[in-house]
Amino acid sequence: MKTLPHLPFFNLTRSTGFRLLVVWLISLAVVSCHEDSSTKYAQMAIHELPNPQGTYSQYFIIPLSGEGQELNKVKSFIQQNYFRRNIRFILTAVDSTADLDSELGAWATHSPNIYIDSANQLGPDGRADGISGPVLFSLDDNQVSQVRLQGNENPSKIDEVLRELAEEPFIKVDLKGYLDGKYQKVEVQSDSLFSQIKRIQLKTTGGYAIGTLMDMKVCSRYYFLLDNQMNIFRFDKEGNLLRKIGTKGKGPREYSNLYQFDIDTVHSRVFLLDAFSKKIIVHHFDGEYLKTIDLPYIPAAFSYMENMSFMLSVPDYNQPDGEKFALMKVDEKGNIINRYLPVSAPKERRSSPDFFNMPLMKNIGDGRLLYWPLQTNEEYIITPDGQKLSYCRFEEGNLQVPGYIAENVKLMEANMNKYIFQLYARQSNRFLFINFFYQMNNYGLVYDKKKELFYEASKGKRQPQIKGVDGNPDFWPAFSSGNKLYSIDYQEDTTWLIAAETIN
């Protein structure tokens, strides 16, 4: 029996080997042709729908005709990820926009990141040239750089790509690279970031004085401020004090400790969290007491969600023995509706919330929660079904402080020159305002999410500030809402609210 020349490792006859070689060459040609077809299709999509100002790094074209498990997985991915800034979802073969609203949700189908190809130009019956499944490709500005998914892939490939996408953070900020000198250090002044800055004098009456600002909420008509004296004030947009909300005390309608609050703009309600007393006290905007909600556990943080439900961040040491969760959703009676994010390594039980590690939580609409456990380098979005999506990852490399050091004051003091500490950020739609402590310096950086560019606002021993120009004050945001940022400026006997609006 003769073997194929030059292929001694195949123990095959010449005729069998020849057939296999031909089959292999044909399959290689088919794959190559398929790849070329997908690339041409991607280029055609870019021609039809240009990438505006390089906004998106990936295009995901999804024909919605047909049915099957793979299509359902892709639809589920759209529901959970439609607000990703870097992906443009192009939906083709859409039978009915109304049905699409019902199936995916109006929040999803009306997102600026979703384009509905109603003319089916890119669909299977349009000019897709045989491409019938989902196509995902990466972009470099308006050029196709890589085709990641090529239509009729096998189910395992679709699963793999969707999993990779879900694990990719919406935003990556390379702090380690910045500190290592990888990026140019560009100084910034207020006129480079803000379209306008307003100073509003906060005028108090009745002997009230505003202490250090602890928390703030904004709606269309009012500013709500919580100070370190545990007072909540409601001001109008001209800075006039309208009233103080809530009363400190030990009664059922009073709070003994107040570090956080939230508002419901639809029903004009204010929610005061008295964590140590395990209760939320509800007032109307006009100050009228409405009710008290008893909570099952002592939370470290909370956020109002919708329909009188609340998300609680409950430290595992404040939960009973058994399976523990980082987040719990409760109704208006304090009953637990759902639990999210199982805790794998519970910590030692403590008697009160650890406010040093208090997470940041914010309802961002459509039942989604922005969640940042402090002393970590990652901010997440929690979807209504409990999925945890990486939203913003601060890449610190070997400068990231280990958990056992972050939780020990003495170890922190001994390692101040070695790691990044007290990482904190506020953001507008376009910019991240990043504050952290490294090698005995307090850094204030501004990261442009659109241009992926760092600006160095300040560095030194003082709190970070963006230098004001044209008579505007120096500014560093304490709170944010959309494109609007706020801070407080204390000058002798006068308190000013600084309201800045960033450029788009």
C-alpha positions in Angstrom: 0.0 0.0 0.0 1.5 3.3 -1.1 1.0 6.5 0.9 0.7 10.0 -0.5 4.1 11.5 -1.3 5.1 14.5 1.0 2.3 13.5 3.4 3.6 10.5 5.3 1.5 11.2 8.3 -1.6 10.4 6.4 -2.0 6.6 6.3 -4.2 6.8 3.3 -4.2 5.5 -0.3 -3.3 7.8 -3.0 -6.8 8.0 -4.4 -8.4 8.5 -0.9 -5.9 11.2 -0.1 -6.4 12.9 -3.3 -10.1 13.1 -2.8 -9.6 14.5 0.7 -7.2 17.1 -0.6 -9.7 18.2 -3.2 -12.5 18.4 -0.7 -10.2 20.4 1.6 -9.2 22.9 -1.1 -12.9 23.3 -2.1 -13.9 24.0 1.5 -11.1 26.5 1.8 -12.3 28.2 -1.3 -15.9 28.3 0.0 -14.8 29.7 3.3 -12.6 32.3 1.6 -15.5 33.2 -0.7 -17.8 33.4 2.3 -15.4 35.7 4.1 -15.0 37.9 1.0 -18.8 38.1 0.7 -19.2 39.1 4.3 -16.5 41.8 3.9 -18.1 43.2 0.8 -21.5 43.1 2.6 -19.9 45.0 5.5 -18.4 47.6 3.2 -21.7 48.0 1.5 -23.4 48.6 4.9 -20.9 51.3 5.7 -21.6 52.9 2.4 -25.3 52.9 3.0 -25.0 53.9 6.7 -21.8 55.9 7.3 -20.3 55.9 10.7 -21.1 59.4 12.0 -17.8 61.0 13.3 -16.4 57.6 14.1 -19.0 57.2 16.8 -19.3 53.4 16.6 -16.5 50.8 16.7 -18.8 48.0 15.6 -21.8 47.4 13.4 -24.2 44.5 14.2 -26.6 43.7 11.3 -29.4 41.4 12.4 -32.1 40.1 10.1 -35.2 39.5 12.2 -37.1 37.2 9.8 -37.6 33.6 10.8 -37.4 32.0 14.2 -35.2 29.8 16.3 -33.1 29.7 19.4 -30.1 31.6 17.9 -32.4 34.4 16.8 -33.9 34.6 20.2 -30.5 34.8 21.8 -29.6 37.7 19.5 -32.9 39.5 20.3 -32.2 39.0 24.0 -28.7 40.5 23.5 -30.3 43.6 21.8 -32.6 44.1 24.8 -29.7 44.0 27.2 -27.1 45.9 25.2 -29.0 48.4 23.0 -27.6 51.4 24.9 -23.9 50.4 24.3 -22.3 53.5 22.8 -19.9 51.6 20.6 -22.3 49.3 18.8 -24.7 50.3 16.1 -27.5 47.7 15.8 -29.1 47.6 12.3 -32.3 45.6 12.2 -33.4 44.3 8.8 -36.3 42.1 7.6 -38.6 43.8 10.1 -42.2 42.8 9.5 -43.9 45.3 11.8 -42.4 48.2 13.8 -45.3 47.9 16.3 -44.5 44.2 16.9 -40.9 45.1 17.3 -41.7 47.7 20.0 -43.8 45.0 21.8 -41.1 42.4 21.5 -37.9 44.4 22.2 -39.4 47.3 24.1 -39.9 50.9 23.0 -36.7 51.9 24.9 -34.7 49.6 22.7 -36.3 50.3 19.3 -36.1 54.1 19.9 -32.5 54.1 21.0 -30.2 56.2 18.8 -27.9 53.2 18.6 -30.6 51.2 16.7 -31.3 51.7 13.0 -34.4 50.0 11.6 -33.8 49.1 7.9 -37.5 49.5 6.9 -36.6 49.3 3.2 -34.8 46.1 3.8 -31.8 47.3 1.8 -29.4 45.2 3.9 -31.8 42.3 4.5 -31.8 38.8 3.1 -34.1 39.9 0.3 -32.3 43.1 -0.4 -28.6 43.3 -1.6 -27.1 40.9 1.0 -25.8 38.5 -1.7 -26.6 35.3 0.2 -26.0 36.6 3.7 -29.0 35.6 5.8 -27.8 35.4 9.4 -26.4 38.2 11.7 -23.2 39.9 10.6 -20.9 41.7 13.1 -17.9 43.7 12.0 -15.4 46.0 13.7 -14.6 49.5 12.3 -11.7 51.8 12.1 -13.6 55.1 11.5 -15.4 54.3 8.2 -13.4 51.3 7.2 -14.1 47.6 8.0 -11.2 46.2 10.0 -12.6 42.8 11.0 -15.6 40.6 10.4 -16.4 38.9 13.7 -19.6 37.1 12.8 -20.4 36.0 9.2 -24.1 35.4 8.8 -24.9 31.7 9.0 -22.4 30.7 11.6 -23.0 27.6 13.7 -24.8 28.1 17.1 -21.6 27.7 19.1 -19.9 30.5 17.2 -22.9 32.9 17.8 -22.8 32.0 21.5 -19.1 32.7 21.6 -19.3 36.1 19.9 -22.3 37.2 22.0 -20.5 36.2 25.2 -17.4 38.1 24.2 -19.5 41.2 23.4 -21.3 41.0 26.7 -18.0 40.8 28.6 -16.5 43.8 26.8 -16.9 47.0 28.9 -18.8 49.9 27.2 -15.9 52.2 28.2 -12.3 51.3 29.0 -10.0 53.9 30.6 -6.3 53.1 30.7 -5.2 54.8 33.9 -2.1 52.7 34.1 -1.1 53.8 30.6 -1.7 57.4 31.5 0.5 57.3 34.6 3.2 55.4 32.7 3.3 58.3 30.1 1.7 56.3 27.3 -0.7 59.3 26.5 0.1 62.9 25.9 -0.8 65.1 28.9 -3.1 67.8 27.7 -4.0 70.6 30.1 -7.6 71.7 30.0 -9.6 74.8 31.0 -13.3 75.2 31.4 -14.0 76.7 28.0 -12.7 73.4 26.3 -15.4 71.3 28.1 -18.4 73.4 28.9 -20.9 75.2 26.7 -22.0 77.3 29.7 -21.4 77.7 33.4 -23.9 79.3 35.7 -23.5 80.5 39.3 -26.8 80.4 41.3 -26.8 81.9 44.8 -28.6 79.7 47.2 -30.7 82.0 49.3 -31.8 80.5 52.7 -34.3 81.8 55.2 -35.4 81.0 58.7 -31.9 80.8 60.1 -30.9 77.8 57.9 -27.3 77.4 56.9 -26.2 74.9 54.3 -23.4 72.6 55.5 -21.1 70.4 53.4 -22.9 68.9 50.4 -23.5 65.1 50.8 -26.0 64.3 48.0 -28.0 66.1 45.4 -30.9 65.4 43.0 -32.2 67.6 40.2 -35.5 67.7 38.3 -37.0 70.1 35.8 -38.2 72.6 38.5 -36.1 72.0 41.6 -32.7 71.3 43.2 -32.7 69.0 46.2 -29.6 69.2 48.5 -28.6 67.0 51.4 -25.9 68.5 53.7 -23.7 66.9 56.4 -26.1 68.2 59.1 -28.7 65.7 57.7 -30.9 68.5 56.3 -32.7 68.2 52.9 -33.5 71.5 51.2 -35.6 72.1 48.2 -34.7 75.1 46.1 -36.2 76.5 42.9 -34.1 77.0 39.8 -33.4 80.6 40.9 -31.9 79.5 44.1 -34.8 80.4 46.5 -35.3 78.0 49.4 -38.8 76.6 49.2 -38.7 74.3 52.2 -36.8 71.9 54.3 -38.0 68.3 54.0 -38.1 65.7 56.9 -37.3 65.9 60.6 -34.4 64.4 62.6 -35.5 62.5 65.6 -36.4 59.0 66.9 -40.1 58.9 66.0 -41.6 56.7 63.3 -41.8 59.6 60.9 -38.4 60.9 61.7 -34.8 59.8 60.8 -31.9 59.3 63.1 -29.3 59.1 60.4 -29.5 60.4 56.8 -26.8 60.1 54.2 -28.7 59.3 51.1 -32.0 60.2 49.5 -33.8 59.8 46.1 -36.7 61.4 44.3 -39.6 60.3 42.1 -40.3 63.1 39.7 -43.5 61.5 38.3 -45.3 61.5 41.6 -43.4 64.3 43.3 -42.0 62.1 46.2 -38.8 62.3 48.2 -37.4 59.1 49.8 -35.1 59.5 52.8 -33.0 56.5 53.7 -32.4 55.9 57.4 -30.1 52.9 57.0 -29.4 52.3 60.7 -33.1 52.2 61.5 -33.8 50.0 58.4 -36.4 52.3 56.9 -37.3 54.6 54.1 -39.3 57.7 55.0 -41.5 59.1 52.1 -42.5 62.7 51.8 -44.2 64.8 49.1 -42.1 67.5 47.4 -44.1 70.0 49.5 -42.8 68.3 52.7 -46.0 66.4 53.6 -45.2 63.0 55.3 -46.7 60.1 53.3 -45.5 56.8 54.8 -42.6 54.8 56.3 -41.3 51.7 54.6 -39.6 49.2 56.9 -36.7 47.3 55.3 -35.6 43.7 55.9 -31.9 44.5 56.3 -29.5 47.4 56.9 -28.5 48.7 53.5 -25.3 50.5 52.6 -27.0 52.3 49.6 -30.3 52.4 47.7 -31.9 53.7 44.6 -35.6 54.3 43.7 -36.4 52.3 40.6 -40.1 52.5 39.5 -43.6 51.7 40.7 -42.6 52.2 44.3 -39.8 49.7 44.2 -36.3 50.2 45.5 -32.9 48.5 44.9 -30.9 48.0 48.0 -27.2 47.3 48.3 -26.9 45.1 51.4 -23.5 44.1 52.8 -23.3 40.4 53.2 -22.4 40.7 56.8 -25.8 42.3 57.4 -27.6 39.3 55.9 -28.6 36.1 57.7 -26.6 32.9 57.2 -27.1 31.1 53.9 -26.9 32.3 50.3 -26.1 36.1 50.1 -26.6 38.6 47.4 -25.1 42.0 46.7 -28.4 43.6 45.6 -32.0 43.2 46.6 -35.2 44.7 45.1 -38.0 45.5 47.5 -41.6 46.8 47.1 -43.4 49.6 48.8 -44.0 47.4 51.9 -40.3 46.4 52.2 -41.0 42.9 50.8 -38.1 41.4 48.8 -39.1 41.0 45.1 -35.8 39.7 43.8 -32.2 39.2 44.6 -29.2 39.9 42.3 -25.5 39.1 42.2 -24.7 36.2 44.6 -21.8 36.9 46.9 -19.1 34.2 46.6 -16.9 35.1 49.6 -18.9 36.6 52.5 -17.0 38.9 54.8 -16.9 39.0 58.6 -20.2 40.2 60.1 -20.2 43.8 61.2 -22.8 45.8 63.2 -23.4 48.7 60.8 -23.0 49.7 57.1 -19.5 50.3 55.9 -19.9 53.8 54.5 -16.3 53.9 53.5 -17.1 51.3 50.9 -20.6 52.5 50.1 -21.4 51.7 46.4 -22.8 54.2 43.9 -26.2 53.4 42.6 -28.3 55.2 40.0 -31.5 54.4 38.2 -30.8 55.1 34.5 -34.2 54.2 33.2 -36.0 51.2 31.7 -35.4 49.2 34.9 -31.6 49.5 34.6 -29.3 50.3 37.5 -25.8 51.8 37.2 -23.9 50.1 40.0 -20.3 50.8 41.1 -19.0 49.0 44.2 -16.4 51.4 45.5 -12.9 50.2 46.1 -13.2 48.4 42.7 -12.2 49.5 39.3 -15.4 48.6 37.4 -18.8 50.1 37.1 -21.7 47.9 36.0 -25.2 48.1 34.5 -27.7 45.8 36.1 -30.5 44.8 33.7 -34.1 44.1 34.9 -33.5 40.4 34.7 -30.3 40.6 36.8 -27.6 40.5 34.1 -24.4 42.3 35.1 -22.9 44.2 32.2 -19.5 45.9 32.4 -20.1 49.5 31.8 -16.8 51.3 32.6 -13.5 49.6 33.4 -10.6 51.6 34.8 -7.6 49.6 33.8 -5.0 50.0 36.6 -2.8 47.0 36.0 -0.4 46.4 38.8 -1.4 49.7 40.3 -4.8 48.3 41.4 -4.9 48.1 45.2 -5.6 44.5 46.4 -8.8 44.0 48.4 -7.1 43.1 51.6 -5.2 46.4 51.6 -8.2 48.5 50.6 -10.1 47.3 53.6 -7.3 47.9 56.1 -6.5 51.5 57.0 -3.0 50.7 58.3 -2.1 48.8 55.2 -3.5 51.6 53.1 -1.2 54.1 54.8 1.8 51.9 54.3 1.1 51.5 50.5 0.1 55.0 49.5 3.0 55.2 47.0 2.4 51.9 45.4 -1.3 51.8 44.3 -4.1 53.9 43.1 -6.5 54.8 45.9 -9.9 56.5 46.3 -10.8 56.2 42.6 -14.0 58.1 41.9 -15.7 59.4 38.8 -18.6 61.5 37.7 -19.7 61.6 34.1 -21.6 63.5 31.5 -22.7 62.0 28.2 -19.3 62.7 26.7 -16.8 63.1 29.5 -15.6 61.2 32.6 -14.3 63.3 35.4 -11.9 61.1 37.3 -10.5 61.7 40.7 -7.9 59.4 42.4 -4.9 59.5 44.8 -1.5 58.1 43.7 2.0 58.7 45.0 0.8 61.3 47.4 -0.8 63.4 44.7 -4.5 64.0 44.1 -5.3 63.7 40.4 -8.1 65.3 38.5 -8.4 63.9 35.0 -11.0 64.4 32.3 -11.5 61.6 29.8 -13.2 62.3 26.5 -15.1 59.1 25.7 -15.7 60.3 22.1 -12.0 61.0 21.3 -10.5 58.6 23.8 -8.3 61.5 25.0 -7.1 62.4 28.5 -7.0 65.9 29.8 -5.1 66.7 33.0 -7.2 69.2 35.0 -5.0 69.2 38.2 -2.4 67.3 40.1 -1.1 68.0 43.6 -2.2 68.2 47.2 -5.4 70.0 46.8 -8.8 68.8 45.6 -9.0 68.6 41.8 -10.2 71.7 39.9 -10.8 72.6 36.2 -9.4 76.1 35.8 -12.1 78.7 35.0 -11.7 81.3 32.3 -13.6 84.5 31.3 -14.6 85.1 34.8 -16.0 81.6 35.4 -15.0 79.9 38.7 -12.7 76.9 39.0 -14.9 73.9 38.9 -15.0 70.1 39.7 -18.3 68.2 39.5 -19.8 66.7 42.7 -22.9 65.5 40.9 -24.0 64.9 37.4 -27.3 64.5 35.4 -27.0 63.9 31.6 -24.8 66.7 30.2 -25.2 68.8 33.4 -22.8 68.9 36.2 -23.0 70.5 39.6 -20.9 71.6 42.5 -21.1 73.9 45.5 -18.9 77.0 46.1 -18.8 78.3 49.7 -17.7 81.9 50.0 -17.8 83.5 53.4 -21.6 83.9 54.2 -22.7 83.0 50.7 -23.3 79.6 49.1 -23.3 79.2 45.4 -24.5 76.4 43.2 -22.3 76.0 40.1 -24.2 74.4 37.2 -22.2 73.5 34.1 -23.3 72.0 30.8 -20.8 70.0 28.8 -20.3 70.2 25.0 -21.6 67.2 23.0 
